[in-house]
Amino acid sequence: MVAPIRPDVMVQSVADAAQHSFSHEWERVTCPTLLILAQSSFISPARVDELMRRRVPTVSVTVREARHDLHLEQPDIVYGLVSPFLAGLST
């Protein structure tokens, strides 16, 4: 049985995450990183620039005409980006 969606829990989860910057954790990532962004997202361009500056080896891709839930709305596009990225790591 699927649990019912609880908007109050979802809002609290997002609010909790917004209180923490995660910059320190981001800088500690040592593996190759693919940052997939939706053109219409709550992540500001300034924040994206900061993420890229803090982790220079990060590959960033912005999907045009996409919203924040890109992975849910267009999983084929996400797969098409992730698959070759991962394949490139094994060569």
All heavy atoms as an XYZ file, in Angstrom:
712
protein
N       0.840     -1.184      0.000
C       0.000      0.000      0.000
C       0.887      1.250      0.000
O       1.848      1.333      0.731
C      -0.897     -0.012      1.235
C      -1.758      1.196      1.360
S      -2.850      1.018      2.777
C      -3.854      2.402      2.499
N       0.563      2.201     -0.831
C       1.312      3.451     -0.927
C       0.803      4.410      0.143
O      -0.400      4.600      0.308
C       1.150      4.083     -2.327
C       1.840      5.414     -2.401
C       1.655      3.130     -3.388
N       1.750      5.004      0.866
C       1.374      5.962      1.904
C       0.794      7.216      1.259
O       1.234      7.631      0.177
C       2.582      6.321      2.740
N      -0.185      7.827      1.899
C      -0.756      9.062      1.339
C       0.269     10.202      1.381
O       1.146     10.236      2.243
C      -1.941      9.357      2.253
C      -1.617      8.665      3.538
C      -0.801      7.446      3.168
N       0.135     11.095      0.427
C       1.014     12.268      0.389
C       0.613     13.194      1.527
O      -0.559     13.524      1.690
C       0.913     12.990     -0.969
C       1.440     12.072     -2.067
C       1.672     14.299     -0.946
C       1.250     12.610     -3.457
N       1.617     13.610      2.280
C       1.366     14.511      3.402
C       2.055     15.836      3.111
O       3.264     15.977      3.299
C       1.922     13.909      4.693
C       1.318     12.580      5.052
C       0.685     12.500      6.409
N       0.913     13.565      7.332
C       1.586     13.440      8.476
N       2.130     12.288      8.809
N       1.701     14.468      9.280
N       1.329     16.817      2.607
C       1.930     18.114      2.271
C       2.691     18.740      3.432
O       3.750     19.335      3.228
C       0.731     18.972      1.864
C      -0.295     17.997      1.407
C      -0.093     16.770      2.273
N       2.197     18.592      4.656
C       2.889     19.176      5.801
C       4.272     18.563      5.989
O       5.244     19.268      6.297
C       2.056     19.023      7.080
C       1.764     17.564      7.429
O       1.481     16.770      6.503
O       1.808     17.218      8.632
N       4.395     17.257      5.753
C       5.688     16.587      5.878
C       6.612     17.028      4.753
O       7.804     17.290      4.978
C       5.507     15.056      5.877
C       6.856     14.349      5.833
C       4.708     14.618      7.094
N       6.070     17.146      3.547
C       6.886     17.584      2.416
C       7.408     19.003      2.631
O       8.580     19.287      2.408
C       6.080     17.491      1.121
C       5.741     16.059      0.740
S       4.677     15.944     -0.702
C       5.780     16.507     -1.979
N       6.547     19.895      3.083
C       6.954     21.282      3.330
C       8.020     21.337      4.409
O       9.022     22.044      4.279
C       5.730     22.152      3.706
C       6.162     23.513      4.236
C       4.814     22.317      2.504
N       7.857     20.576      5.471
C       8.840     20.574      6.556
C      10.182     20.023      6.080
O      11.233     20.531      6.454
C       8.337     19.760      7.752
C       9.263     19.843      8.956
C       9.430     21.257      9.472
O       8.469     21.984      9.642
N      10.673     21.659      9.712
N      10.153     19.005      5.227
C      11.395     18.438      4.696
C      12.170     19.461      3.883
O      13.389     19.596      4.015
C      11.094     17.222      3.820
O      10.503     16.211      4.564
N      11.467     20.184      3.027
C      12.114     21.213      2.219
C      12.614     22.342      3.104
O      13.723     22.850      2.921
C      11.151     21.734      1.127
C      11.733     22.931      0.409
C      10.826     20.616      0.140
N      11.826     22.728      4.082
C      12.231     23.803      4.997
C      13.485     23.405      5.768
O      14.407     24.212      5.931
C      11.093     24.135      5.957
N      13.549     22.163      6.216
C      14.734     21.695      6.943
C      15.971     21.736      6.053
O      17.043     22.172      6.472
C      14.518     20.279      7.469
C      13.516     20.206      8.609
O      13.193     21.277      9.199
O      13.050     19.092      8.913
N      15.835     21.266      4.812
C      16.968     21.259      3.883
C      17.422     22.676      3.552
O      18.619     22.928      3.361
C      16.594     20.510      2.607
N      16.495     23.611      3.496
C      16.835     25.001      3.165
C      17.625     25.682      4.279
O      18.289     26.690      4.042
C      15.570     25.790      2.876
N      17.582     25.131      5.464
C      18.298     25.717      6.598
C      19.776     25.342      6.620
O      20.546     25.908      7.358
C      17.647     25.279      7.922
C      16.223     25.726      8.079
C      16.081     27.234      8.080
O      16.873     27.948      8.691
N      15.090     27.730      7.383
N      20.168     24.388      5.809
C      21.539     23.885      5.798
C      22.136     24.113      4.415
O      21.501     23.801      3.416
C      21.528     22.393      6.151
C      22.883     21.801      6.298
N      23.637     21.973      7.432
C      23.612     21.049      5.457
C      24.784     21.336      7.282
N      24.792     20.769      6.093
N      23.349     24.632      4.340
C      23.908     24.966      3.029
C      24.509     23.768      2.296
O      24.587     23.760      1.082
C      24.974     26.053      3.171
O      26.189     25.504      3.627
N      24.998     22.768      2.979
C      25.634     21.588      2.406
C      26.907     21.916      1.634
O      27.469     21.058      0.961
C      24.667     20.800      1.501
C      23.493     20.243      2.233
C      22.266     20.896      2.185
C      23.600     19.092      2.986
C      21.181     20.396      2.873
C      22.522     18.591      3.678
C      21.303     19.234      3.619
N      27.415     23.149      1.720
C      28.637     23.527      0.999
C      29.832     22.700      1.429
O      30.628     22.260      0.592
C      28.937     25.012      1.201
O      27.940     25.793      0.606
N      29.964     22.491      2.719
C      31.103     21.703      3.215
C      31.052     20.277      2.666
O      32.071     19.740      2.221
C      31.109     21.698      4.751
C      32.245     20.936      5.327
N      33.553     21.373      5.236
C      32.280     19.757      5.989
C      34.344     20.487      5.820
N      33.585     19.497      6.286
N      29.882     19.685      2.688
C      29.739     18.324      2.170
C      30.035     18.278      0.671
O      30.680     17.360      0.177
C      28.323     17.784      2.435
C      28.027     17.534      3.892
C      27.496     18.762      4.631
O      27.622     19.894      4.112
O      26.957     18.573      5.731
N      29.540     19.279     -0.061
C      29.754     19.349     -1.512
C      31.237     19.394     -1.836
O      31.708     18.722     -2.747
C      29.029     20.574     -2.057
C      29.208     20.828     -3.519
C      29.941     21.820     -4.091
C      28.642     20.092     -4.604
N      29.868     21.751     -5.464
C      29.074     20.688     -5.798
C      27.811     18.976     -4.688
C      28.706     20.227     -7.049
C      27.445     18.519     -5.938
C      27.889     19.136     -7.105
N      32.005     20.162     -1.085
C      33.437     20.290     -1.338
C      34.196     19.002     -1.041
O      35.278     18.782     -1.569
C      34.013     21.428     -0.493
C      33.539     22.786     -0.953
C      33.969     23.903     -0.029
O      34.451     23.634      1.088
O      33.810     25.065     -0.432
N      33.642     18.144     -0.222
C      34.308     16.899      0.150
C      34.067     15.761     -0.836
O      34.698     14.721     -0.746
C      33.861     16.481      1.551
C      34.347     17.468      2.605
C      33.914     17.104      3.987
N      34.338     15.745      4.301
C      33.796     14.994      5.241
N      32.801     15.462      5.965
N      34.227     13.780      5.477
N      33.164     15.952     -1.786
C      32.902     14.911     -2.784
C      34.145     14.758     -3.648
O      34.682     15.735     -4.163
C      31.675     15.288     -3.655
C      31.502     14.305     -4.800
C      30.427     15.365     -2.800
N      34.613     13.524     -3.803
C      35.840     13.294     -4.570
C      35.603     12.547     -5.881
O      36.508     12.445     -6.692
C      36.862     12.504     -3.727
O      36.272     11.257     -3.345
C      37.272     13.306     -2.496
N      34.409     12.043     -6.094
C      34.136     11.300     -7.326
C      33.659     12.258     -8.418
O      33.200     13.358     -8.138
C      33.096     10.221     -7.073
S      31.491     10.858     -6.576
N      33.763     11.836     -9.668
C      33.226     12.657    -10.755
C      31.740     12.938    -10.512
O      31.002     12.074    -10.037
C      33.420     11.780    -11.992
C      34.550     10.867    -11.621
C      34.379     10.612    -10.143
N      31.327     14.146    -10.831
C      29.970     14.580    -10.494
C      29.279     15.181    -11.710
O      29.857     16.011    -12.414
C      30.023     15.632     -9.370
O      30.773     15.106     -8.276
C      28.642     16.005     -8.895
N      28.047     14.755    -11.916
C      27.207     15.310    -12.975
C      26.081     16.084    -12.308
O      25.289     15.514    -11.558
C      26.625     14.188    -13.857
C      25.612     14.600    -14.914
C      26.255     15.547    -15.937
C      25.037     13.370    -15.600
N      26.012     17.358    -12.560
C      24.975     18.226    -12.010
C      23.954     18.483    -13.115
O      24.246     19.161    -14.093
C      25.590     19.540    -11.521
C      24.660     20.589    -10.940
C      23.930     20.053     -9.715
C      25.442     21.842    -10.593
N      22.768     17.894    -12.967
C      21.707     18.058    -13.962
C      20.725     19.087    -13.418
O      20.156     18.907    -12.343
C      20.985     16.732    -14.245
C      21.971     15.688    -14.751
C      19.863     16.955    -15.265
C      21.368     14.312    -14.937
N      20.547     20.150    -14.176
C      19.688     21.249    -13.754
C      18.522     21.424    -14.720
O      18.680     21.231    -15.921
C      20.492     22.547    -13.712
C      21.690     22.529    -12.775
C      22.663     23.626    -13.152
C      21.223     22.667    -11.342
N      17.399     21.790    -14.168
C      16.248     22.148    -14.994
C      16.311     23.651    -15.248
O      16.711     24.416    -14.372
C      14.958     21.785    -14.285
N      15.922     24.063    -16.434
C      15.963     25.484    -16.769
C      15.110     26.294    -15.800
O      15.503     27.375    -15.381
C      15.478     25.690    -18.204
C      15.522     27.135    -18.646
C      15.037     27.300    -20.080
O      14.425     26.418    -20.663
N      15.326     28.444    -20.658
N      13.976     25.753    -15.436
C      13.084     26.439    -14.503
C      13.175     25.723    -13.161
O      12.516     24.718    -12.932
C      11.651     26.401    -15.028
O      10.787     27.026    -14.108
N      14.044     26.238    -12.294
C      14.320     25.579    -11.028
C      14.387     26.614     -9.918
O      14.533     27.805    -10.166
C      15.644     24.829    -11.123
O      15.975     24.238     -9.889
N      14.324     26.146     -8.693
C      14.449     27.071     -7.565
C      15.911     27.355     -7.245
O      16.205     28.199     -6.411
C      13.706     26.545     -6.330
C      14.282     25.277     -5.772
C      15.361     25.309     -4.913
C      13.725     24.062     -6.104
C      15.885     24.138     -4.396
C      14.232     22.891     -5.587
C      15.323     22.931     -4.731
N      16.844     26.686     -7.910
C      18.271     26.934     -7.690
C      18.672     28.114     -8.560
O      18.560     28.064     -9.788
C      19.112     25.692     -8.027
C      18.660     24.503     -7.167
C      20.591     25.980     -7.821
C      19.313     23.192     -7.538
N      19.133     29.163     -7.931
C      19.470     30.384     -8.665
C      20.747     30.200     -9.485
O      21.605     29.384     -9.132
C      19.659     31.543     -7.690
O      20.863     31.370     -6.955
N      20.896     30.969    -10.556
C      22.133     30.913    -11.329
C      23.363     31.214    -10.469
O      24.418     30.609    -10.664
C      21.927     31.974    -12.413
C      20.444     32.041    -12.588
C      19.889     31.830    -11.200
N      23.236     32.123     -9.526
C      24.362     32.431     -8.636
C      24.754     31.214     -7.812
O      25.941     30.948     -7.599
C      24.008     33.605     -7.723
N      23.763     30.458     -7.351
C      24.040     29.247     -6.567
C      24.707     28.190     -7.440
O      25.633     27.501     -7.009
C      22.742     28.711     -5.961
C      22.917     27.451     -5.159
C      23.683     27.722     -3.875
N      23.703     26.513     -3.080
C      24.767     26.061     -2.452
N      25.889     26.735     -2.476
N      24.711     24.949     -1.769
N      24.259     28.056     -8.679
C      24.886     27.109     -9.596
C      26.342     27.501     -9.825
O      27.242     26.654     -9.789
C      24.124     27.031    -10.932
C      24.883     26.194    -11.951
C      22.723     26.469    -10.710
N      26.597     28.782    -10.044
C      27.970     29.263    -10.225
C      28.828     28.923     -9.012
O      29.980     28.507     -9.142
C      27.996     30.770    -10.466
C      27.448     31.161    -11.820
O      27.298     30.267    -12.689
O      27.145     32.357    -12.013
N      28.255     29.093     -7.827
C      28.991     28.777     -6.598
C      29.298     27.279     -6.523
O      30.423     26.879     -6.187
C      28.179     29.198     -5.374
C      28.874     28.865     -4.077
C      28.024     29.150     -2.853
O      26.920     29.719     -2.971
O      28.468     28.779     -1.759
N      28.323     26.440     -6.839
C      28.553     24.994     -6.823
C      29.667     24.612     -7.798
O      30.551     23.812     -7.467
C      27.270     24.248     -7.185
C      26.133     24.305     -6.176
C      24.863     23.712     -6.782
C      26.503     23.585     -4.893
N      29.635     25.180     -8.986
C      30.645     24.866     -9.990
C      32.027     25.352     -9.562
O      33.025     24.687     -9.808
C      30.247     25.469    -11.337
C      28.951     24.904    -11.910
S      28.978     23.125    -12.136
C      30.185     22.993    -13.446
N      32.081     26.505     -8.939
C      33.363     27.057     -8.479
C      33.956     26.198     -7.365
O      35.155     25.975     -7.295
C      33.154     28.490     -7.991
C      34.421     29.201     -7.561
C      34.172     30.648     -7.175
N      32.992     30.874     -6.361
C      32.896     30.616     -5.045
N      33.924     30.093     -4.409
N      31.790     30.876     -4.382
N      33.122     25.695     -6.487
C      33.595     24.904     -5.345
C      34.031     23.494     -5.752
O      34.787     22.856     -5.043
C      32.506     24.808     -4.285
C      32.268     26.106     -3.562
C      31.144     25.928     -2.556
N      30.913     27.136     -1.819
C      31.402     27.372     -0.609
N      32.156     26.493     -0.011
N      31.135     28.507      0.002
N      33.521     22.990     -6.865
C      33.868     21.640     -7.325
C      34.164     21.718     -8.819
O      33.330     21.375     -9.656
C      32.697     20.676     -7.093
C      32.481     20.292     -5.682
C      32.901     18.885     -5.312
N      32.547     17.880     -6.282
C      33.466     17.215     -7.001
N      34.731     17.436     -6.864
N      33.091     16.299     -7.857
N      35.356     22.162     -9.143
C      35.728     22.399    -10.535
C      35.531     21.171    -11.428
O      35.080     21.310    -12.564
C      37.177     22.921    -10.617
C      37.640     23.043    -12.058
C      37.266     24.266     -9.911
N      35.786     19.936    -10.964
C      35.600     18.807    -11.872
C      34.143     18.436    -12.157
O      33.873     17.479    -12.859
C      36.306     17.640    -11.175
C      36.550     18.058     -9.795
C      36.390     19.540     -9.716
N      33.208     19.192    -11.651
C      31.796     18.900    -11.874
C      31.396     19.224    -13.311
O      31.760     20.261    -13.848
C      30.918     19.720    -10.906
O      31.280     19.384     -9.564
C      29.447     19.461    -11.115
N      30.638     18.325    -13.911
C      30.054     18.557    -15.234
C      28.622     19.011    -15.003
O      27.872     18.368    -14.267
C      30.078     17.262    -16.086
C      29.344     17.473    -17.395
C      31.497     16.793    -16.301
N      28.237     20.113    -15.609
C      26.907     20.671    -15.422
C      26.151     20.672    -16.748
O      26.702     21.064    -17.780
C      27.007     22.096    -14.886
O      25.746     22.708    -14.837
N      24.891     20.227    -16.692
C      24.029     20.226    -17.868
C      22.695     20.845    -17.464
O      22.122     20.465    -16.442
C      23.780     18.788    -18.391
C      22.836     18.805    -19.575
C      25.076     18.102    -18.729
N      22.224     21.808    -18.255
C      20.910     22.392    -18.015
C      19.961     21.924    -19.108
O      20.270     22.034    -20.294
C      20.985     23.933    -18.005
O      21.855     24.342    -16.952
C      19.607     24.544    -17.786
N      18.830     21.395    -18.689
C      17.833     20.902    -19.635
C      16.822     22.013    -19.870
O      16.138     22.451    -18.943
C      17.145     19.627    -19.105
C      16.080     19.155    -20.080
C      18.183     18.546    -18.846
N      16.768     22.475    -21.108
C      15.850     23.560    -21.466
C      14.406     23.114    -21.354
O      14.086     21.941    -21.539
C      16.145     24.029    -22.888
C      17.489     24.704    -23.009
C      17.849     25.036    -24.425
N      16.690     25.210    -25.291
C      16.618     26.080    -26.277
N      17.632     26.853    -26.536
N      15.548     26.170    -27.020
N      13.565     24.063    -21.071
C      12.120     23.843    -20.980
C      11.769     22.729    -20.000
O      10.845     21.947    -20.234
C      11.535     23.567    -22.362
C      11.736     24.728    -23.318
C      11.159     24.457    -24.699
O      10.360     23.516    -24.840
O      11.519     25.187    -25.625
N      12.530     22.665    -18.915
C      12.268     21.660    -17.885
C      12.079     22.362    -16.545
O      12.592     23.451    -16.327
C      13.432     20.681    -17.800
N      11.326     21.695    -15.673
C      11.097     22.234    -14.335
C      11.898     21.431    -13.316
O      12.557     20.455    -13.662
C       9.607     22.190    -14.011
C       8.796     23.064    -14.962
C       7.346     23.051    -14.629
N       6.842     21.665    -14.593
C       5.572     21.342    -14.627
N       4.666     22.280    -14.704
N       5.184     20.086    -14.596
N      11.813     21.842    -12.071
C      12.619     21.247    -11.007
C      12.482     19.724    -10.934
O      13.458     19.024    -10.717
C      12.247     21.868     -9.654
C      12.924     21.198     -8.521
N      14.270     21.336     -8.295
C      12.455     20.359     -7.566
C      14.607     20.619     -7.230
N      13.522     20.019     -6.774
N      11.311     19.188    -11.122
C      11.102     17.741    -11.022
C      11.397     17.033    -12.340
O      10.694     16.100    -12.740
C       9.675     17.437    -10.558
C       9.473     17.765     -9.098
O      10.444     17.668     -8.321
O       8.343     18.108     -8.723
N      12.442     17.446    -12.981
C      12.862     16.889    -14.262
C      12.971     15.367    -14.206
O      12.532     14.668    -15.111
C      14.213     17.500    -14.659
C      14.952     16.887    -15.833
C      14.148     17.081    -17.099
C      16.321     17.499    -15.964
N      13.538     14.850    -13.133
C      13.730     13.399    -13.011
C      12.409     12.647    -12.989
O      12.343     11.482    -13.385
C      14.552     13.077    -11.765
C      13.905     13.528    -10.489
N      13.717     14.863    -10.187
C      13.385     12.827     -9.470
C      13.109     14.956     -9.015
N      12.902     13.724     -8.557
N      11.342     13.295    -12.539
C      10.019     12.671    -12.522
C       9.263     12.913    -13.817
O       8.550     12.036    -14.304
C       9.195     13.221    -11.351
C       9.766     12.982     -9.954
C       8.920     13.703     -8.916
C       9.867     11.505     -9.655
N       9.413     14.105    -14.363
C       8.653     14.491    -15.548
C       9.259     13.977    -16.850
O       8.533     13.727    -17.805
C       8.536     16.012    -15.604
C       7.760     16.579    -14.432
C       7.856     18.094    -14.335
O       8.529     18.716    -15.174
O       7.253     18.645    -13.405
N      10.580     13.877    -16.899
C      11.250     13.462    -18.128
C      12.400     12.498    -17.815
O      13.566     12.791    -18.079
C      11.762     14.690    -18.870
C      10.647     15.652    -19.264
C      11.155     16.829    -20.056
O      11.952     16.669    -20.970
N      10.693     18.007    -19.707
N      12.089     11.338    -17.262
C      13.157     10.406    -16.869
C      14.021      9.946    -18.035
O      15.195      9.639    -17.840
C      12.394      9.240    -16.224
C      11.002      9.348    -16.748
C      10.761     10.806    -16.991
N      13.476      9.917    -19.240
C      14.271      9.502    -20.402
C      15.407     10.481    -20.665
O      16.507     10.076    -21.056
C      13.403      9.362    -21.644
C      12.436      8.197    -21.545
O      12.654      7.294    -20.705
O      11.448      8.186    -22.301
N      15.150     11.761    -20.469
C      16.207     12.760    -20.646
C      17.281     12.572    -19.592
O      18.473     12.605    -19.891
C      15.623     14.189    -20.600
C      14.798     14.447    -21.856
C      16.725     15.232    -20.440
C      14.092     15.787    -21.879
N      16.874     12.362    -18.356
C      17.844     12.150    -17.274
C      18.683     10.910    -17.567
O      19.911     10.935    -17.456
C      17.136     12.046    -15.906
C      18.128     11.687    -14.815
C      16.426     13.350    -15.582
N      18.031      9.839    -17.963
C      18.763      8.613    -18.318
C      19.747      8.880    -19.452
O      20.887      8.415    -19.428
C      17.790      7.501    -18.714
C      18.502      6.242    -19.134
C      18.982      5.342    -18.192
C      18.714      5.970    -20.485
C      19.653      4.195    -18.575
C      19.382      4.833    -20.882
C      19.856      3.945    -19.935
O      20.530      2.820    -20.321
N      19.304      9.645    -20.452
C      20.157      9.964    -21.592
C      21.372     10.796    -21.222
O      22.368     10.798    -21.944
N      21.319     11.494    -20.112
C      22.466     12.265    -19.626
C      23.352     11.437    -18.693
O      24.575     11.461    -18.783
C      21.981     13.520    -18.900
C      21.281     14.552    -19.768
C      20.583     15.597    -18.896
C      22.276     15.218    -20.709
N      22.715     10.692    -17.808
C      23.454      9.932    -16.794
C      24.184      8.741    -17.419
O      25.338      8.465    -17.088
C      22.515      9.465    -15.658
C      23.229      8.501    -14.722
C      21.993     10.671    -14.884
N      23.517      8.037    -18.314
C      24.096      6.828    -18.886
C      25.448      7.061    -19.556
O      26.434      6.381    -19.237
C      23.107      6.189    -19.857
O      23.601      4.987    -20.364
N      25.577      8.013    -20.491
C      26.886      8.231    -21.102
C      27.913      8.802    -20.119
O      29.105      8.525    -20.225
C      26.634      9.196    -22.255
C      25.260      9.729    -22.081
C      24.539      8.806    -21.155
N      27.437      9.585    -19.145
C      28.361     10.100    -18.128
C      28.996      8.929    -17.374
O      30.211      8.872    -17.202
C      27.629     11.032    -17.167
C      28.498     11.563    -16.060
C      29.377     12.617    -16.293
C      28.431     11.015    -14.789
C      30.192     13.100    -15.280
C      29.224     11.500    -13.767
C      30.113     12.539    -14.012
N      28.168      8.001    -16.932
C      28.681      6.830    -16.202
C      29.538      5.938    -17.088
O      30.575      5.432    -16.659
C      27.525      6.038    -15.603
C      26.742      6.748    -14.508
C      25.557      5.889    -14.074
C      27.620      7.102    -13.323
N      29.128      5.771    -18.335
C      29.909      4.949    -19.268
C      31.297      5.545    -19.479
O      32.289      4.820    -19.585
C      29.177      4.824    -20.595
N      31.359      6.870    -19.502
C      32.649      7.538    -19.668
C      33.581      7.351    -18.485
O      34.800      7.469    -18.612
N      33.050      7.027    -17.342
C      33.867      6.827    -16.157
C      34.592      5.480    -16.187
O      35.628      5.316    -15.564
C      33.014      6.904    -14.881
C      32.322      8.230    -14.626
C      31.475      8.128    -13.351
C      33.327      9.355    -14.529
N      34.029      4.549    -16.921
C      34.602      3.208    -16.939
C      35.670      3.043    -18.018
O      36.264      1.985    -18.157
C      33.509      2.159    -17.129
O      32.870      2.329    -18.381
N      35.898      4.075    -18.821
C      36.903      3.949    -19.889
C      38.234      4.507    -19.460
O      38.396      5.210    -18.547
C      36.440      4.699    -21.165
O      36.220      6.083    -20.846
C      35.215      4.077    -21.745
